[in-house]
């Protein structure tokens, strides 16, 4: 039986520990920018401005890539700045968009099939967006990498997903302003799990090779 490489509570606790000292600077700016884009996108959708809505969605995606890059750097070096948003390239944005599209296609098809397969697929592939940003992989390679890393870890990943969903639901209640706090916790928690699973995968792989 596989050993759990992480716990959801530890991942969220890590996210909060890294978020708390930066709420007065980095995450307020980034979170407020995300909130404004989300509010404008919703307004454009309500008023039927399709082109404006699309542009705002694209800008939101670029900011999301920035969230991943900043979270990865904070985890690895404890240092990151808002300047990371300027590092997003067109190729990276395209690969990220395709990865997200393939993720949802695979998950929805699984849900249509028997529901449970869709839930498992969604959990097993959830690290792909972070992998695209971190390892500069193409979409299919990122999805395969996520599938490999989450082998034997489906239950804790699902538990984390539910806990983060509830956390962000609470953050969305006061006009979405609480997301300024819950979003960095979410990104950092997922990055923490990604790094833990990558380390676990390497250790298990090394053990199996040695055993052979």
Secondary structure in CASP SS format (residue, H / E / C, confidence):
PFRMAT SS
TARGET T0000
AUTHOR 0000-0000-0000
METHOD secondary structure of the structure
MODEL  1
X C 1.00
X C 1.00
X C 1.00
X C 1.00
X C 1.00
X C 1.00
X C 1.00
X H 1.00
X H 1.00
X H 1.00
X H 1.00
X H 1.00
X H 1.00
X H 1.00
X H 1.00
X H 1.00
X H 1.00
X H 1.00
X H 1.00
X H 1.00
X C 1.00
X C 1.00
X C 1.00
X C 1.00
X C 1.00
X H 1.00
X H 1.00
X H 1.00
X H 1.00
X H 1.00
X H 1.00
X H 1.00
X H 1.00
X H 1.00
X H 1.00
X H 1.00
X H 1.00
X H 1.00
X H 1.00
X H 1.00
X H 1.00
X H 1.00
X H 1.00
X H 1.00
X H 1.00
X H 1.00
X C 1.00
X C 1.00
X C 1.00
X H 1.00
X H 1.00
X H 1.00
X H 1.00
X H 1.00
X H 1.00
X H 1.00
X H 1.00
X H 1.00
X H 1.00
X H 1.00
X H 1.00
X H 1.00
X H 1.00
X H 1.00
X H 1.00
X H 1.00
X H 1.00
X H 1.00
X H 1.00
X H 1.00
X H 1.00
X H 1.00
X H 1.00
X H 1.00
X H 1.00
X H 1.00
X H 1.00
X C 1.00
X C 1.00
X C 1.00
X C 1.00
X H 1.00
X H 1.00
X H 1.00
X H 1.00
X H 1.00
X H 1.00
X C 1.00
X C 1.00
X H 1.00
X H 1.00
X H 1.00
X H 1.00
X H 1.00
X H 1.00
X H 1.00
X H 1.00
X H 1.00
X H 1.00
X H 1.00
X H 1.00
X H 1.00
X H 1.00
X H 1.00
X H 1.00
X H 1.00
X H 1.00
X H 1.00
X H 1.00
X H 1.00
X H 1.00
X H 1.00
X H 1.00
X H 1.00
X C 1.00
X H 1.00
X H 1.00
X H 1.00
X H 1.00
X H 1.00
X H 1.00
X H 1.00
X H 1.00
X H 1.00
X C 1.00
X C 1.00
X C 1.00
X H 1.00
X H 1.00
X H 1.00
X H 1.00
X H 1.00
X H 1.00
X H 1.00
X H 1.00
X C 1.00
X C 1.00
X C 1.00
X H 1.00
X H 1.00
X H 1.00
X H 1.00
X H 1.00
X H 1.00
X H 1.00
X H 1.00
X H 1.00
X H 1.00
X H 1.00
X C 1.00
X C 1.00
X C 1.00
X C 1.00
X H 1.00
X H 1.00
X H 1.00
X H 1.00
X H 1.00
X H 1.00
X H 1.00
X H 1.00
X H 1.00
X H 1.00
X H 1.00
X H 1.00
X H 1.00
X H 1.00
X H 1.00
X H 1.00
X H 1.00
X H 1.00
X H 1.00
X H 1.00
X C 1.00
X C 1.00
X C 1.00
X C 1.00
X C 1.00
X H 1.00
X H 1.00
X H 1.00
X H 1.00
X H 1.00
X H 1.00
X H 1.00
X H 1.00
X H 1.00
X H 1.00
X H 1.00
X H 1.00
X H 1.00
X H 1.00
X H 1.00
X H 1.00
X H 1.00
X H 1.00
X H 1.00
X H 1.00
X H 1.00
X H 1.00
X H 1.00
X H 1.00
X H 1.00
X H 1.00
X H 1.00
X H 1.00
X H 1.00
X H 1.00
X H 1.00
X H 1.00
X H 1.00
X C 1.00
END
